[in-house]
């Protein structure tokens, strides 16, 4: 309980710096990802799925099946452009696997991309959460990226899978927050985002 309280307190402090409305990418339409990276063709089989696949909220989720013979494949789920030194970007996601202390697993990660028109641009790793999850069904993980005085202007948010070919994880309810001056790019859909309240975010970690 104490650890959950510490996470909630840290989350509140991290979110205090943000001003944008908080969008949720919930995969309720039939979109998947912005891009993929890694060995394999494709490195990840990304699919928009519903029942009987695990779904956290609503009727759809994103299934990521590892198809990479080596390395750590990456699914690009969002791209934040127009960042400036001193900015911060928050992202949280629900993830599912049922293999405690074993693959498959996944975590939220990111890399800098300063090319304003190409989601596949790369300007160095931005790091992410080292937590692989409990492997007991749905849980939540989050990360906050800070833009230092390095000139970076874009961040691609990834889901990295840690698995063997054929291993599968699911993700849902991606929450992103960034400064008002930034643009959040997500997979195409007519109505791809909904809003969530701060109370709703805090409740994820209660």
Secondary structure, 3 states (H helix, E strand, C coil): CHHHHHHHHHHHHHHCCCCCCCEEECCCCCCCCCEEECCCCCCEEEEEECCCCCCCCCCCEEEEEECCCCCCCEEEEEEEECCCCCCEEEEEEEEEECCCCCCCEEEEEEEECCCCCCCCCCCCEEEECCCCCCCCEEEEEEEEEECCCCCCCEEEEEEEEECCCCCEEEEEEEEEEECCCCEEEECCCCCCEEECCHHHHHHCCC
